[in-house]
Each structure stands twice: as structure tokens, then as C-alpha cells.
Amino acid sequence: MLVSAVPQVVDLSMSKTNINRFLSLLLFLMAFSPIAVAQYSMRSSDGIAETRRNAEKGDARSQYNLALMYQQGNGVSKDDTEAAKWYRRAAERGDAKAQYNLALMYQKGKGVSKDNTEAAKWYRRAADQGNAVAQHNLALMYDHGEGVSKNDTEAIKWYRRAAEQGNAKAQTNLGVMYGTGVGVKRSYAEAYFWLSLAAAQGAKIAKANRDLIEKLLTREQITAAQKRSAAWEPKAETQ
């Protein structure tokens, strides 16, 4: 099970070799992102009944909302099995949020039997539609060989797509991979750039790694990366 990295205290006088070794240790296992937020507000039993009727008629948004209601126990008794059933129906109709949530349920074994292969399949479907958190989680699966064969090149590809949309976890992982040279040619300048973007969003591990990388760069390289990050804007994919 993937868990968050534990911050470590570093000797600020460490050598380049030791920094690289420390960065390798910080090719961390970032936690998977949480369930997508509800897109509705239930106020009465009539609203719940209408959502169910529309879901049974095949409306994907209603199927997604009904699944979320069962998962959260909102207006109905909490039931992960029912949640997974309705997520699947919405997912099969192409709803990216449902695809993502179904993948997460397969990965955690909630409402369905734990199955990383199925999780990777549904993450990919959501990722292909531009869902940034699904892209990040799919990258993690390639990074660690869960549900798919380990493939650093694919991990980089999906981290990059999520990172370019502004996902801080993906930016952090992409930066660390540039810093360690895993799946991509090592570039401390590129690592500094992506870690700076994540750090600006409050990612503490990104800031710690950025500060380490800074010791390996010239003042000119740091200035160039800072100008680039200041001008950078996320590019959302069409969903």
C-alpha cells in the first residue's frame, strides 16, 4: 500500500554524492488522492428518489451521484457494494469521476475485491479523459509496478501530464525523478523547476527536495528556473 513519505532532517553540509543518495531515498511513495467531491446537494427524500429514477434510466451523472451517496451514507445507508455498482454503471458510460472512484475502490478493496489490475484499467480510462488525479495515480502504479508492469517511462509520461495540469503530487514526483535520473535523463535544473511549482502549493516534501537540489545548481540556473516557474501556468486537459 502506498504511503506518504516521512520528512527527514538533512545535514546542510552534505556532499553532492550524499545529496544524490538522499534524493534516491526520497523517491517517495505518495498517497493516492481521495474520492472526488460530490457535484450535487441532497435536500429531501424526493431528491434522492429522483436521482435513483434517473440513475436507473441510465443517466451517468445521476448514477455517479447515487454511488457517491451510498459511499458517503448521504441520504441512504452507507453501502460500498452499492456504491461500486453505480460507479461502474456511470464509468461504463464514460464518466471520468466515476472511473476514477471505481479504480480507487478496486485499489482499496472497498465494495469490490481488491484488484490492482482493474484499478489500473479504470485509472487509465479516467486519465485518458484528462483527469489529473487519475493520471497521477496511474503514474504511481507504473512507478511501483502495481496492476501493471513497472515502467519508468510510462510513469514519467503520466506524472508529466498531471503535473502540467497543476497537480502538486505529480509535480513533486516528476521533480524527484528528474533529480534521481529515474525514467528520464537527470536534470537538476528541471527537478528544481517542478519541485518549486509543487512547493509553491504548500508541498513540504517538494520544498525539502528543492532546497537540496538548489545546492547542486549555479546561481544562473536557479534564477532561470525561478523565472520559468513564476511565468508558468497550468494547462487543463479537455474532459
DRENPA-3360 file (N, C-alpha, C; in nm, 2 decimals, always signed):
BEGIN
1 = MLVSAVPQ = +0.09/-0.12/+0.00/+0.00/+0.00/+0.00/+0.09/+0.12/+0.00 ~ +0.06/+0.22/-0.09/+0.14/+0.33/-0.09/+0.11/+0.43/+0.02 ~ +0.22/+0.48/+0.08/+0.20/+0.57/+0.19/+0.28/+0.70/+0.17 ~ +0.25/+0.80/+0.24/+0.33/+0.93/+0.23/+0.47/+0.91/+0.28 ~ +0.56/+0.99/+0.22/+0.70/+0.99/+0.27/+0.70/+1.06/+0.41 ~ +0.80/+1.02/+0.49/+0.82/+1.08/+0.62/+0.93/+1.19/+0.60 ~ +0.91/+1.31/+0.63/+1.01/+1.41/+0.62/+1.14/+1.38/+0.70 ~ +1.26/+1.41/+0.65/+1.38/+1.37/+0.72/+1.46/+1.50/+0.74;
9 = VVDLSMSK = +1.54/+1.50/+0.85/+1.63/+1.61/+0.87/+1.76/+1.59/+0.80 ~ +1.81/+1.69/+0.73/+1.93/+1.67/+0.65/+2.05/+1.76/+0.69 ~ +2.17/+1.70/+0.68/+2.29/+1.78/+0.71/+2.31/+1.88/+0.59 ~ +2.30/+2.01/+0.62/+2.31/+2.11/+0.51/+2.45/+2.11/+0.45 ~ +2.55/+2.05/+0.51/+2.68/+2.05/+0.45/+2.71/+1.92/+0.37 ~ +2.61/+1.84/+0.35/+2.64/+1.71/+0.28/+2.69/+1.73/+0.14 ~ +2.77/+1.63/+0.10/+2.83/+1.64/-0.03/+2.73/+1.61/-0.14 ~ +2.78/+1.63/-0.27/+2.69/+1.60/-0.38/+2.65/+1.45/-0.39;
17 = TNINRFLS = +2.75/+1.37/-0.36/+2.72/+1.22/-0.36/+2.61/+1.19/-0.25 ~ +2.63/+1.25/-0.13/+2.53/+1.22/-0.03/+2.39/+1.28/-0.06 ~ +2.39/+1.40/-0.12/+2.26/+1.45/-0.16/+2.19/+1.36/-0.26 ~ +2.27/+1.31/-0.36/+2.21/+1.22/-0.46/+2.15/+1.09/-0.39 ~ +2.23/+1.04/-0.29/+2.18/+0.92/-0.22/+2.05/+0.96/-0.14 ~ +2.05/+1.07/-0.08/+1.93/+1.11/+0.00/+1.81/+1.13/-0.09 ~ +1.84/+1.19/-0.21/+1.73/+1.21/-0.31/+1.67/+1.07/-0.35 ~ +1.76/+0.97/-0.37/+1.71/+0.84/-0.40/+1.62/+0.78/-0.30;
25 = LLLFLMAF = +1.65/+0.81/-0.17/+1.56/+0.77/-0.06/+1.43/+0.84/-0.07 ~ +1.43/+0.96/-0.12/+1.31/+1.04/-0.13/+1.23/+1.02/-0.26 ~ +1.26/+0.92/-0.33/+1.18/+0.88/-0.45/+1.06/+0.82/-0.38 ~ +0.98/+0.90/-0.32/+0.88/+0.86/-0.22/+0.75/+0.80/-0.28 ~ +0.68/+0.74/-0.19/+0.56/+0.67/-0.23/+0.44/+0.76/-0.19 ~ +0.39/+0.85/-0.27/+0.29/+0.95/-0.24/+0.16/+0.88/-0.23 ~ +0.08/+0.92/-0.13/-0.05/+0.86/-0.11/-0.15/+0.89/-0.22 ~ -0.24/+0.80/-0.25/-0.33/+0.82/-0.35/-0.43/+0.92/-0.31;
33 = SPIAVAQY = -0.48/+0.99/-0.41/-0.57/+1.11/-0.39/-0.71/+1.06/-0.35 ~ -0.78/+1.14/-0.27/-0.91/+1.10/-0.22/-1.03/+1.09/-0.32 ~ -1.14/+1.04/-0.27/-1.26/+1.03/-0.35/-1.30/+1.17/-0.41 ~ -1.35/+1.18/-0.53/-1.39/+1.30/-0.59/-1.50/+1.36/-0.51 ~ -1.51/+1.49/-0.52/-1.61/+1.57/-0.44/-1.75/+1.56/-0.51 ~ -1.85/+1.55/-0.43/-1.99/+1.55/-0.48/-2.02/+1.67/-0.56 ~ -2.10/+1.64/-0.67/-2.15/+1.75/-0.76/-2.29/+1.78/-0.74 ~ -2.35/+1.76/-0.62/-2.49/+1.77/-0.60/-2.52/+1.80/-0.45;
41 = SMRSSDGI = -2.64/+1.84/-0.42/-2.68/+1.86/-0.28/-2.82/+1.79/-0.26 ~ -2.82/+1.69/-0.17/-2.95/+1.63/-0.15/-3.02/+1.70/-0.03 ~ -3.14/+1.74/-0.06/-3.22/+1.81/+0.05/-3.34/+1.73/+0.10 ~ -3.39/+1.63/+0.02/-3.51/+1.56/+0.06/-3.51/+1.42/+0.01 ~ -3.60/+1.34/+0.06/-3.62/+1.21/+0.01/-3.67/+1.21/-0.14 ~ -3.74/+1.32/-0.17/-3.79/+1.33/-0.31/-3.67/+1.34/-0.41 ~ -3.57/+1.42/-0.36/-3.45/+1.44/-0.44/-3.37/+1.31/-0.46 ~ -3.37/+1.23/-0.35/-3.30/+1.10/-0.36/-3.37/+1.01/-0.45;
49 = AETRRNAE = -3.50/+1.01/-0.44/-3.58/+0.92/-0.53/-3.57/+0.96/-0.68 ~ -3.56/+1.09/-0.70/-3.54/+1.13/-0.84/-3.41/+1.09/-0.89 ~ -3.31/+1.11/-0.81/-3.17/+1.07/-0.85/-3.17/+0.92/-0.88 ~ -3.23/+0.84/-0.80/-3.24/+0.69/-0.83/-3.31/+0.66/-0.96 ~ -3.43/+0.73/-0.98/-3.50/+0.70/-1.10/-3.42/+0.74/-1.23 ~ -3.35/+0.85/-1.22/-3.27/+0.89/-1.33/-3.15/+0.80/-1.35 ~ -3.09/+0.75/-1.24/-2.98/+0.66/-1.25/-3.03/+0.53/-1.32 ~ -3.14/+0.48/-1.28/-3.19/+0.35/-1.33/-3.23/+0.37/-1.48;
57 = KGDARSQY = -3.26/+0.49/-1.52/-3.28/+0.52/-1.67/-3.15/+0.53/-1.75 ~ -3.04/+0.53/-1.68/-2.91/+0.53/-1.75/-2.84/+0.67/-1.75 ~ -2.89/+0.76/-1.67/-2.82/+0.89/-1.67/-2.69/+0.88/-1.59 ~ -2.58/+0.91/-1.65/-2.45/+0.88/-1.59/-2.42/+0.97/-1.47 ~ -2.46/+1.10/-1.48/-2.44/+1.19/-1.37/-2.52/+1.14/-1.25 ~ -2.64/+1.10/-1.27/-2.73/+1.05/-1.16/-2.67/+0.92/-1.10 ~ -2.62/+0.84/-1.19/-2.55/+0.71/-1.14/-2.43/+0.75/-1.05 ~ -2.35/+0.84/-1.10/-2.24/+0.89/-1.02/-2.28/+0.94/-0.88;
65 = NLALMYQQ = -2.38/+1.03/-0.88/-2.43/+1.09/-0.76/-2.49/+0.99/-0.66 ~ -2.56/+0.89/-0.72/-2.62/+0.78/-0.63/-2.51/+0.70/-0.57 ~ -2.40/+0.67/-0.65/-2.29/+0.60/-0.60/-2.22/+0.67/-0.48 ~ -2.21/+0.80/-0.50/-2.14/+0.88/-0.40/-2.23/+0.89/-0.27 ~ -2.36/+0.89/-0.29/-2.45/+0.89/-0.18/-2.43/+0.76/-0.10 ~ -2.42/+0.65/-0.17/-2.40/+0.52/-0.10/-2.26/+0.52/-0.03 ~ -2.17/+0.57/-0.10/-2.03/+0.57/-0.04/-2.02/+0.65/+0.09 ~ -2.09/+0.76/+0.08/-2.08/+0.86/+0.20/-2.19/+0.84/+0.30;
73 = GNGVSKDD = -2.29/+0.76/+0.27/-2.40/+0.75/+0.36/-2.48/+0.87/+0.36 ~ -2.50/+0.94/+0.25/-2.57/+1.07/+0.24/-2.71/+1.04/+0.19 ~ -2.81/+1.04/+0.28/-2.95/+1.02/+0.25/-2.99/+0.87/+0.24 ~ -2.89/+0.78/+0.24/-2.91/+0.64/+0.23/-2.81/+0.57/+0.33 ~ -2.84/+0.44/+0.36/-2.74/+0.37/+0.44/-2.61/+0.35/+0.37 ~ -2.50/+0.37/+0.43/-2.37/+0.36/+0.37/-2.35/+0.22/+0.32 ~ -2.31/+0.20/+0.19/-2.30/+0.07/+0.14/-2.20/+0.07/+0.02 ~ -2.08/+0.03/+0.05/-1.97/+0.03/-0.06/-2.00/-0.06/-0.18;
81 = TEAAKWYR = -2.07/-0.17/-0.15/-2.11/-0.26/-0.27/-2.20/-0.19/-0.36 ~ -2.30/-0.12/-0.31/-2.39/-0.04/-0.39/-2.32/+0.07/-0.46 ~ -2.23/+0.14/-0.39/-2.15/+0.25/-0.44/-2.07/+0.20/-0.56 ~ -2.00/+0.09/-0.55/-1.92/+0.03/-0.66/-2.01/+0.00/-0.78 ~ -2.13/-0.06/-0.75/-2.22/-0.09/-0.86/-2.26/+0.03/-0.94 ~ -2.29/+0.14/-0.88/-2.34/+0.26/-0.95/-2.22/+0.33/-1.01 ~ -2.10/+0.33/-0.94/-1.99/+0.39/-1.01/-1.96/+0.31/-1.14 ~ -1.97/+0.18/-1.13/-1.94/+0.10/-1.26/-2.03/+0.14/-1.37;
89 = RAAERGDA = -2.16/+0.16/-1.34/-2.26/+0.19/-1.44/-2.22/+0.33/-1.51 ~ -2.19/+0.42/-1.42/-2.15/+0.55/-1.47/-2.02/+0.55/-1.54 ~ -1.92/+0.47/-1.49/-1.79/+0.46/-1.55/-1.80/+0.40/-1.69 ~ -1.89/+0.30/-1.71/-1.91/+0.23/-1.84/-1.97/+0.33/-1.94 ~ -2.04/+0.43/-1.89/-2.09/+0.54/-1.98/-1.99/+0.65/-2.00 ~ -1.87/+0.63/-1.95/-1.77/+0.73/-1.98/-1.75/+0.84/-1.88 ~ -1.81/+0.84/-1.76/-1.80/+0.94/-1.66/-1.66/+0.93/-1.60 ~ -1.57/+1.03/-1.61/-1.43/+1.02/-1.57/-1.42/+1.01/-1.41;
97 = KAQYNLAL = -1.51/+1.09/-1.34/-1.51/+1.09/-1.20/-1.55/+0.95/-1.15 ~ -1.64/+0.89/-1.21/-1.69/+0.75/-1.17/-1.57/+0.65/-1.20 ~ -1.51/+0.67/-1.31/-1.40/+0.58/-1.35/-1.29/+0.59/-1.24 ~ -1.26/+0.71/-1.20/-1.16/+0.73/-1.10/-1.20/+0.67/-0.97 ~ -1.32/+0.70/-0.92/-1.36/+0.64/-0.79/-1.37/+0.49/-0.79 ~ -1.41/+0.44/-0.90/-1.42/+0.29/-0.92/-1.28/+0.23/-0.91 ~ -1.18/+0.30/-0.97/-1.04/+0.25/-0.97/-0.99/+0.25/-0.82 ~ -1.02/+0.36/-0.75/-0.98/+0.37/-0.61/-1.04/+0.26/-0.53;
105 = MYQKGKGV = -1.17/+0.23/-0.55/-1.23/+0.12/-0.47/-1.17/-0.01/-0.50 ~ -1.13/-0.04/-0.63/-1.06/-0.16/-0.66/-0.92/-0.16/-0.59 ~ -0.86/-0.05/-0.59/-0.73/-0.05/-0.53/-0.73/-0.07/-0.38 ~ -0.84/-0.02/-0.31/-0.85/-0.03/-0.17/-0.93/-0.15/-0.13 ~ -1.00/-0.22/-0.22/-1.08/-0.34/-0.19/-1.20/-0.30/-0.11 ~ -1.26/-0.19/-0.15/-1.39/-0.14/-0.09/-1.51/-0.16/-0.18 ~ -1.60/-0.25/-0.14/-1.72/-0.27/-0.22/-1.69/-0.37/-0.33 ~ -1.57/-0.40/-0.36/-1.52/-0.50/-0.46/-1.40/-0.57/-0.40;
113 = SKDNTEAA = -1.37/-0.68/-0.46/-1.24/-0.75/-0.42/-1.12/-0.66/-0.47 ~ -1.02/-0.65/-0.39/-0.90/-0.57/-0.42/-0.84/-0.63/-0.55 ~ -0.82/-0.54/-0.65/-0.77/-0.59/-0.78/-0.69/-0.47/-0.84 ~ -0.56/-0.47/-0.83/-0.48/-0.36/-0.89/-0.49/-0.35/-1.04 ~ -0.51/-0.47/-1.10/-0.52/-0.47/-1.25/-0.64/-0.39/-1.29 ~ -0.76/-0.42/-1.23/-0.88/-0.34/-1.25/-0.86/-0.20/-1.22 ~ -0.79/-0.17/-1.11/-0.77/-0.03/-1.07/-0.70/+0.04/-1.18 ~ -0.59/-0.02/-1.23/-0.51/+0.05/-1.33/-0.59/+0.07/-1.46;
121 = KWYRRAAD = -0.68/-0.03/-1.49/-0.76/-0.01/-1.61/-0.85/+0.11/-1.60 ~ -0.92/+0.13/-1.49/-1.01/+0.24/-1.47/-0.94/+0.37/-1.45 ~ -0.82/+0.37/-1.38/-0.74/+0.49/-1.38/-0.71/+0.54/-1.52 ~ -0.67/+0.44/-1.60/-0.63/+0.48/-1.74/-0.74/+0.54/-1.81 ~ -0.86/+0.49/-1.80/-0.98/+0.54/-1.87/-1.00/+0.68/-1.83 ~ -0.99/+0.71/-1.70/-1.01/+0.84/-1.65/-0.90/+0.93/-1.69 ~ -0.78/+0.88/-1.68/-0.66/+0.96/-1.72/-0.66/+1.00/-1.87 ~ -0.71/+0.91/-1.95/-0.72/+0.94/-2.10/-0.81/+1.05/-2.12;
129 = QGNAVAQH = -0.91/+1.07/-2.03/-1.00/+1.18/-2.05/-0.95/+1.31/-1.98 ~ -0.83/+1.31/-1.93/-0.77/+1.43/-1.88/-0.78/+1.45/-1.73 ~ -0.83/+1.35/-1.65/-0.85/+1.36/-1.51/-0.71/+1.35/-1.44 ~ -0.67/+1.47/-1.38/-0.53/+1.48/-1.33/-0.50/+1.39/-1.22 ~ -0.59/+1.37/-1.13/-0.56/+1.28/-1.01/-0.55/+1.13/-1.06 ~ -0.63/+1.09/-1.16/-0.62/+0.96/-1.22/-0.49/+0.95/-1.29 ~ -0.44/+1.05/-1.36/-0.31/+1.05/-1.42/-0.20/+1.03/-1.32 ~ -0.21/+1.10/-1.21/-0.11/+1.08/-1.10/-0.11/+0.94/-1.05;
137 = NLALMYDH = -0.23/+0.89/-1.02/-0.23/+0.75/-0.96/-0.19/+0.65/-1.06 ~ -0.22/+0.66/-1.18/-0.17/+0.57/-1.28/-0.02/+0.57/-1.29 ~ +0.03/+0.69/-1.29/+0.18/+0.71/-1.29/+0.24/+0.63/-1.17 ~ +0.18/+0.64/-1.05/+0.23/+0.57/-0.93/+0.23/+0.42/-0.96 ~ +0.12/+0.37/-1.02/+0.11/+0.23/-1.05/+0.23/+0.18/-1.14 ~ +0.26/+0.26/-1.24/+0.37/+0.23/-1.33/+0.50/+0.24/-1.25 ~ +0.51/+0.34/-1.17/+0.63/+0.37/-1.09/+0.67/+0.25/-1.00 ~ +0.56/+0.19/-0.94/+0.59/+0.08/-0.85/+0.54/-0.06/-0.89;
145 = GEGVSKND = +0.50/-0.07/-1.02/+0.46/-0.20/-1.07/+0.34/-0.26/-1.01 ~ +0.24/-0.18/-0.98/+0.12/-0.23/-0.92/+0.00/-0.23/-1.02 ~ -0.04/-0.35/-1.05/-0.15/-0.37/-1.15/-0.11/-0.36/-1.29 ~ +0.02/-0.31/-1.32/+0.08/-0.30/-1.45/+0.23/-0.34/-1.43 ~ +0.30/-0.37/-1.54/+0.44/-0.39/-1.53/+0.51/-0.26/-1.50 ~ +0.61/-0.27/-1.41/+0.68/-0.14/-1.38/+0.74/-0.08/-1.50 ~ +0.72/+0.04/-1.52/+0.77/+0.11/-1.64/+0.79/+0.26/-1.61 ~ +0.92/+0.29/-1.59/+0.95/+0.43/-1.55/+0.92/+0.53/-1.66;
153 = TEAIKWYR = +0.93/+0.49/-1.79/+0.89/+0.58/-1.90/+0.74/+0.62/-1.89 ~ +0.66/+0.52/-1.87/+0.52/+0.54/-1.86/+0.49/+0.63/-1.73 ~ +0.56/+0.60/-1.63/+0.54/+0.68/-1.50/+0.57/+0.82/-1.53 ~ +0.68/+0.85/-1.59/+0.72/+0.99/-1.63/+0.61/+1.05/-1.71 ~ +0.56/+0.98/-1.81/+0.46/+1.03/-1.90/+0.34/+1.08/-1.83 ~ +0.28/+1.00/-1.74/+0.16/+1.03/-1.67/+0.19/+1.13/-1.56 ~ +0.30/+1.13/-1.49/+0.33/+1.23/-1.39/+0.34/+1.37/-1.46 ~ +0.40/+1.37/-1.58/+0.41/+1.49/-1.66/+0.27/+1.55/-1.69;
161 = RAAEQGNA = +0.18/+1.46/-1.74/+0.05/+1.51/-1.78/-0.02/+1.57/-1.66 ~ -0.01/+1.50/-1.55/-0.08/+1.55/-1.43/-0.01/+1.68/-1.38 ~ +0.12/+1.68/-1.38/+0.20/+1.79/-1.34/+0.17/+1.92/-1.42 ~ +0.15/+1.90/-1.55/+0.12/+2.02/-1.64/-0.01/+2.07/-1.61 ~ -0.10/+2.00/-1.55/-0.23/+2.05/-1.51/-0.23/+2.11/-1.37 ~ -0.12/+2.10/-1.30/-0.11/+2.17/-1.17/-0.12/+2.08/-1.06 ~ -0.11/+1.95/-1.08/-0.12/+1.85/-0.96/+0.01/+1.85/-0.89 ~ +0.00/+1.90/-0.76/+0.13/+1.91/-0.68/+0.20/+1.78/-0.65;
169 = KAQTNLGV = +0.12/+1.68/-0.63/+0.19/+1.55/-0.60/+0.26/+1.50/-0.73 ~ +0.20/+1.52/-0.84/+0.27/+1.47/-0.97/+0.39/+1.56/-0.99 ~ +0.38/+1.69/-0.96/+0.49/+1.78/-0.98/+0.61/+1.74/-0.89 ~ +0.58/+1.70/-0.77/+0.68/+1.66/-0.68/+0.75/+1.53/-0.72 ~ +0.67/+1.43/-0.76/+0.72/+1.31/-0.81/+0.81/+1.32/-0.94 ~ +0.76/+1.41/-1.03/+0.83/+1.43/-1.15/+0.96/+1.50/-1.12 ~ +0.96/+1.60/-1.03/+1.08/+1.66/-0.99/+1.18/+1.57/-0.92 ~ +1.14/+1.48/-0.84/+1.23/+1.38/-0.78/+1.29/+1.29/-0.88;
177 = MYGTGVGV = +1.20/+1.25/-0.98/+1.26/+1.16/-1.08/+1.36/+1.23/-1.17 ~ +1.34/+1.35/-1.19/+1.45/+1.43/-1.26/+1.57/+1.44/-1.18 ~ +1.55/+1.46/-1.05/+1.67/+1.47/-0.96/+1.75/+1.34/-0.94 ~ +1.68/+1.22/-0.96/+1.74/+1.09/-0.94/+1.78/+1.03/-1.07 ~ +1.72/+1.09/-1.18/+1.75/+1.03/-1.31/+1.68/+0.90/-1.34 ~ +1.57/+0.88/-1.28/+1.49/+0.76/-1.29/+1.38/+0.78/-1.40 ~ +1.39/+0.70/-1.51/+1.29/+0.71/-1.62/+1.32/+0.83/-1.71 ~ +1.42/+0.91/-1.68/+1.44/+1.03/-1.76/+1.59/+1.07/-1.73;
185 = KRSYAEAY = +1.64/+1.15/-1.83/+1.78/+1.19/-1.81/+1.79/+1.29/-1.69 ~ +1.88/+1.27/-1.60/+1.89/+1.35/-1.48/+1.91/+1.50/-1.52 ~ +1.84/+1.58/-1.46/+1.85/+1.73/-1.48/+1.81/+1.80/-1.35 ~ +1.91/+1.85/-1.28/+1.88/+1.92/-1.15/+1.80/+2.05/-1.18 ~ +1.83/+2.11/-1.29/+1.75/+2.23/-1.32/+1.60/+2.20/-1.34 ~ +1.57/+2.09/-1.41/+1.44/+2.06/-1.43/+1.37/+2.01/-1.30 ~ +1.45/+1.94/-1.22/+1.40/+1.89/-1.09/+1.36/+2.01/-1.01 ~ +1.45/+2.11/-1.00/+1.43/+2.23/-0.93/+1.30/+2.30/-0.97;
193 = FWLSLAAA = +1.28/+2.31/-1.10/+1.16/+2.38/-1.16/+1.03/+2.31/-1.11 ~ +1.02/+2.18/-1.12/+0.90/+2.11/-1.09/+0.88/+2.11/-0.94 ~ +0.99/+2.09/-0.86/+0.97/+2.10/-0.72/+0.93/+2.23/-0.67 ~ +0.98/+2.34/-0.74/+0.94/+2.47/-0.70/+0.79/+2.50/-0.72 ~ +0.74/+2.44/-0.83/+0.60/+2.46/-0.85/+0.51/+2.39/-0.74 ~ +0.56/+2.27/-0.71/+0.48/+2.20/-0.60/+0.50/+2.27/-0.47 ~ +0.62/+2.31/-0.44/+0.64/+2.38/-0.31/+0.56/+2.51/-0.30 ~ +0.54/+2.57/-0.41/+0.45/+2.70/-0.41/+0.31/+2.66/-0.37;
201 = QGAKIAKA = +0.27/+2.54/-0.39/+0.13/+2.49/-0.35/+0.13/+2.44/-0.21 ~ +0.24/+2.45/-0.14/+0.25/+2.40/+0.00/+0.30/+2.26/+0.02 ~ +0.35/+2.20/-0.08/+0.40/+2.06/-0.06/+0.54/+2.06/+0.01 ~ +0.54/+2.02/+0.14/+0.65/+2.03/+0.22/+0.77/+1.94/+0.17 ~ +0.74/+1.82/+0.12/+0.85/+1.73/+0.07/+0.91/+1.79/-0.05 ~ +0.83/+1.85/-0.13/+0.88/+1.92/-0.25/+0.98/+2.03/-0.21 ~ +0.94/+2.11/-0.11/+1.03/+2.22/-0.07/+1.16/+2.16/-0.01 ~ +1.15/+2.05/+0.06/+1.27/+1.99/+0.12/+1.37/+1.95/+0.01;
209 = NRDLIEKL = +1.31/+1.88/-0.09/+1.39/+1.83/-0.21/+1.44/+1.95/-0.29 ~ +1.36/+2.05/-0.31/+1.40/+2.17/-0.39/+1.52/+2.23/-0.32 ~ +1.52/+2.24/-0.19/+1.63/+2.31/-0.12/+1.76/+2.22/-0.13 ~ +1.74/+2.09/-0.14/+1.86/+2.01/-0.16/+1.92/+2.02/-0.30 ~ +1.83/+2.03/-0.40/+1.87/+2.04/-0.54/+1.94/+2.17/-0.56 ~ +1.89/+2.28/-0.49/+1.95/+2.41/-0.50/+2.10/+2.41/-0.48 ~ +2.15/+2.32/-0.40/+2.29/+2.32/-0.37/+2.37/+2.26/-0.48 ~ +2.31/+2.21/-0.58/+2.37/+2.15/-0.70/+2.37/+2.24/-0.82;
217 = LTREQITA = +2.31/+2.36/-0.81/+2.29/+2.44/-0.92/+2.37/+2.57/-0.91 ~ +2.40/+2.63/-1.02/+2.47/+2.76/-1.02/+2.36/+2.87/-0.99 ~ +2.40/+2.99/-0.96/+2.31/+3.10/-0.93/+2.23/+3.13/-1.06 ~ +2.30/+3.12/-1.18/+2.23/+3.14/-1.30/+2.12/+3.04/-1.33 ~ +2.15/+2.92/-1.30/+2.05/+2.81/-1.32/+1.93/+2.83/-1.22 ~ +1.95/+2.87/-1.10/+1.85/+2.90/-1.01/+1.76/+3.01/-1.05 ~ +1.82/+3.12/-1.09/+1.75/+3.24/-1.14/+1.66/+3.20/-1.26 ~ +1.72/+3.13/-1.35/+1.64/+3.09/-1.47/+1.52/+3.00/-1.44;
225 = AQKRSAAW = +1.54/+2.91/-1.34/+1.43/+2.82/-1.30/+1.32/+2.90/-1.23 ~ +1.37/+3.00/-1.15/+1.27/+3.08/-1.07/+1.19/+3.16/-1.17 ~ +1.25/+3.22/-1.27/+1.18/+3.30/-1.37/+1.08/+3.21/-1.45 ~ +1.12/+3.09/-1.48/+1.03/+3.00/-1.55/+0.91/+2.96/-1.47 ~ +0.94/+2.93/-1.34/+0.83/+2.89/-1.25/+0.73/+3.00/-1.23 ~ +0.78/+3.13/-1.22/+0.70/+3.24/-1.20/+0.60/+3.27/-1.31 ~ +0.65/+3.23/-1.43/+0.57/+3.26/-1.55/+0.48/+3.14/-1.59 ~ +0.50/+3.03/-1.52/+0.43/+2.90/-1.56/+0.28/+2.91/-1.52;
233 = EPKAETQ = +0.20/+2.85/-1.60/+0.05/+2.84/-1.58/+0.01/+2.70/-1.61 ~ -0.08/+2.64/-1.53/-0.13/+2.51/-1.56/-0.21/+2.50/-1.69 ~ -0.21/+2.39/-1.75/-0.28/+2.37/-1.88/-0.38/+2.26/-1.86 ~ -0.50/+2.29/-1.83/-0.60/+2.19/-1.81/-0.63/+2.11/-1.94 ~ -0.65/+1.98/-1.93/-0.68/+1.90/-2.05/-0.83/+1.90/-2.06 ~ -0.88/+1.89/-2.18/-1.03/+1.89/-2.20/-1.09/+1.76/-2.15 ~ -1.19/+1.77/-2.07/-1.26/+1.65/-2.02/-1.40/+1.64/-2.07;
% end
